[in-house]
């Protein structure tokens, strides 16, 4: 189903893609893959608060930690929460590379 949604989105039918992905998330709100797809579609439509809600309910597998961080960072920034957005991204970087790396700043 996600492949079909991706094809619809890729060919300019984002509404159809969104209907499919919303159904997947409704069936299992913890599905991180479907949640990431829905959050991306919501962000593209300017619906950042809804994207944050979807992301908060999902369980993301470790291989999607970067996607989760990017989507959450974008959604927070779109809702005007720039400080939270920056903190979220720094938290992701620290988890990936360690807080003692020179490019991870606290603050």
Residue frames relative to the residue before (quaternion, step in Angstrom):
aa qw qx qy qz dx dy dz
X 1.0000 0.0000 0.0000 0.0000 0.00 0.00 0.00
X 0.6353 0.5278 -0.3361 0.4526 3.58 1.01 -0.76
X 0.6155 0.5408 -0.3474 0.4562 3.57 1.07 -0.68
X 0.6430 0.5094 -0.3194 0.4744 3.56 0.97 -0.83
X 0.6447 0.5146 -0.3180 0.4674 3.58 0.96 -0.85
X 0.6421 0.5193 -0.3257 0.4604 3.58 0.95 -0.85
X 0.6552 0.5107 -0.3170 0.4576 3.59 0.95 -0.87
X 0.6343 0.5111 -0.3342 0.4741 3.58 0.97 -0.78
X 0.6687 0.5002 -0.3016 0.4601 3.59 0.84 -0.94
X 0.6590 0.5342 -0.2960 0.4389 3.55 0.95 -0.92
X 0.7586 0.3550 -0.1835 0.5146 3.56 1.11 -0.69
X 0.6723 -0.5687 0.2783 0.3836 3.52 1.13 0.76
X 0.5847 0.5553 -0.3786 0.4544 3.59 1.20 0.36
X 0.0261 0.8572 -0.5132 0.0327 3.55 0.82 1.02
X 0.5897 0.5661 -0.3817 0.4313 3.62 1.08 -0.57
X 0.6643 0.4836 -0.3048 0.4816 3.59 0.92 -0.85
X 0.6249 0.5314 -0.3347 0.4638 3.56 1.00 -0.80
X 0.6689 0.5195 -0.2991 0.4396 3.55 0.90 -0.92
X 0.6206 0.5396 -0.3444 0.4528 3.59 1.01 -0.79
X 0.6596 0.5069 -0.3069 0.4625 3.58 0.93 -0.89
X 0.7101 0.4629 -0.2671 0.4584 3.56 0.80 -1.03
X 0.6055 0.5401 -0.3560 0.4635 3.60 1.04 -0.66
X 0.6408 0.5180 -0.3233 0.4653 3.59 1.01 -0.78
X 0.6444 0.5177 -0.3184 0.4641 3.58 1.01 -0.79
X 0.6794 0.4742 -0.2858 0.4816 3.58 0.94 -0.89
X 0.6182 0.5311 -0.3491 0.4625 3.59 1.03 -0.69
X 0.6496 0.5172 -0.3063 0.4656 3.57 1.04 -0.81
X 0.7979 -0.0295 0.0447 0.6004 3.60 1.02 -0.82
X 0.2249 -0.8230 0.5087 0.1154 3.61 0.05 1.28
X 0.6621 0.5125 -0.3198 0.4436 3.60 1.17 -0.35
X 0.4778 0.6708 -0.4415 0.3562 3.61 1.25 -0.09
X 0.3319 -0.7984 0.4737 0.1672 3.56 -0.25 1.30
X 0.6321 0.5319 -0.3404 0.4491 3.59 1.03 -0.71
X 0.6845 0.4596 -0.2854 0.4887 3.59 0.85 -0.94
X 0.6347 0.5359 -0.3288 0.4493 3.59 1.02 -0.78
X 0.6399 0.5154 -0.3254 0.4679 3.58 0.99 -0.79
X 0.6475 0.5115 -0.3176 0.4671 3.59 0.97 -0.83
X 0.6741 0.4821 -0.2989 0.4730 3.58 0.91 -0.90
X 0.6356 0.5269 -0.3366 0.4528 3.60 0.94 -0.82
X 0.6373 0.5215 -0.3302 0.4613 3.60 0.97 -0.79
X 0.6706 0.4835 -0.2989 0.4766 3.59 0.93 -0.86
X 0.6406 0.5167 -0.3237 0.4668 3.59 1.01 -0.75
X 0.6535 0.5050 -0.3154 0.4673 3.57 0.95 -0.84
X 0.6346 0.5290 -0.3283 0.4578 3.58 1.02 -0.76
X 0.7012 0.4244 -0.2510 0.5150 3.58 1.18 -0.58
X 0.5393 -0.6588 0.3824 0.3591 3.60 1.29 0.14
X 0.5253 0.6397 -0.3999 0.3936 3.58 1.21 0.42
X 0.0351 -0.8636 0.5027 -0.0188 3.55 0.68 1.17
X 0.6453 0.5075 -0.3612 0.4423 3.68 0.84 -0.71
X 0.6493 0.5011 -0.3183 0.4753 3.59 1.00 -0.77
X 0.6232 0.5365 -0.3359 0.4593 3.58 1.04 -0.75
X 0.6425 0.5211 -0.3220 0.4605 3.60 0.97 -0.82
X 0.6381 0.5282 -0.3216 0.4587 3.57 1.01 -0.80
X 0.6512 0.5064 -0.3043 0.4762 3.59 0.96 -0.88
X 0.6711 0.5045 -0.2970 0.4549 3.58 0.90 -0.94
X 0.6543 0.5330 -0.3162 0.4334 3.59 0.98 -0.81
X 0.6957 0.4830 -0.2756 0.4547 3.59 1.07 -0.68
X 0.6581 0.5629 -0.2982 0.4015 3.58 1.18 -0.53
X 0.2943 -0.6886 0.6307 0.2037 3.50 -1.35 0.47
X 0.1692 -0.8150 0.5501 0.0678 3.55 -0.51 1.19
X 0.4177 -0.6773 0.5354 0.2831 3.58 -0.91 0.86
X 0.6813 -0.5172 0.3214 0.4063 3.60 -1.13 0.53
X 0.6631 0.5204 -0.3231 0.4302 3.59 0.99 -0.72
X 0.6986 0.4170 -0.2795 0.5098 3.60 1.26 -0.13
X 0.3285 0.7729 -0.4960 0.2206 3.60 1.20 0.26
X 0.6411 0.5130 -0.3335 0.4633 3.61 1.02 -0.71
X 0.6480 0.5088 -0.3230 0.4658 3.59 0.92 -0.87
X 0.6348 0.5287 -0.3254 0.4599 3.57 0.96 -0.87
X 0.6795 0.4935 -0.2935 0.4567 3.59 0.86 -0.95
X 0.6614 0.5037 -0.3121 0.4599 3.58 0.91 -0.87
X 0.6769 0.4923 -0.3000 0.4576 3.58 0.86 -0.93
X 0.6721 0.4835 -0.3034 0.4716 3.58 0.92 -0.88
X 0.6302 0.5348 -0.3301 0.4559 3.58 0.99 -0.80
X 0.6642 0.4976 -0.2987 0.4712 3.58 0.93 -0.91
X 0.6663 0.5094 -0.3097 0.4478 3.58 0.89 -0.92
X 0.6484 0.5092 -0.3171 0.4688 3.58 0.95 -0.85
X 0.6549 0.5060 -0.3132 0.4658 3.59 0.94 -0.85
X 0.6661 0.5113 -0.3021 0.4513 3.59 0.98 -0.84
X 0.6911 0.4427 -0.2859 0.4945 3.59 1.14 -0.48
X 0.5927 -0.6124 0.3495 0.3892 3.58 1.26 0.22
X 0.5540 0.6014 -0.3887 0.4247 3.56 1.25 0.27
X 0.0555 -0.8668 0.4955 0.0003 3.55 0.73 1.16
X 0.6527 0.5152 -0.3268 0.4493 3.60 0.93 -0.82
X 0.6550 0.4937 -0.3079 0.4821 3.58 0.95 -0.86
X 0.6215 0.5524 -0.3291 0.4476 3.56 1.04 -0.81
X 0.6766 0.4840 -0.2865 0.4753 3.57 0.90 -0.94
X 0.6447 0.5127 -0.3241 0.4652 3.59 0.98 -0.80
X 0.6378 0.5312 -0.3291 0.4504 3.58 0.99 -0.81
X 0.6732 0.4853 -0.3016 0.4693 3.58 0.93 -0.85
X 0.6450 0.5073 -0.3269 0.4688 3.59 0.98 -0.77
X 0.6182 0.5371 -0.3387 0.4633 3.59 1.06 -0.72
X 0.6381 0.5081 -0.3225 0.4802 3.58 1.00 -0.76
X 0.6688 0.4994 -0.3074 0.4569 3.59 0.86 -0.93
X 0.6521 0.5140 -0.3144 0.4601 3.58 0.92 -0.85
X 0.6559 0.5058 -0.3154 0.4630 3.59 0.99 -0.77
X 0.7045 0.4710 -0.2666 0.4592 3.58 1.05 -0.71
X 0.8346 0.2170 -0.0634 0.5023 3.57 0.88 -0.94
X 0.5597 -0.6014 0.3968 0.4094 3.56 1.21 -0.29
X 0.5184 -0.6855 0.4267 0.2817 3.54 -0.89 0.94
X 0.6557 0.5369 -0.3201 0.4236 3.60 1.15 -0.43
X 0.4639 0.6600 -0.4611 0.3695 3.60 1.21 0.11
X 0.5861 -0.6384 0.3762 0.3279 3.58 -0.98 0.79
X 0.7065 0.4715 -0.2812 0.4467 3.60 1.05 -0.60
X 0.6185 0.4734 -0.3656 0.5096 3.58 1.26 0.13
X 0.0827 -0.8213 0.5645 0.0016 3.54 -0.40 1.27
X 0.3475 -0.6944 0.5868 0.2296 3.53 -1.08 0.70
X 0.4970 0.6842 -0.4580 0.2741 3.52 -1.12 0.53
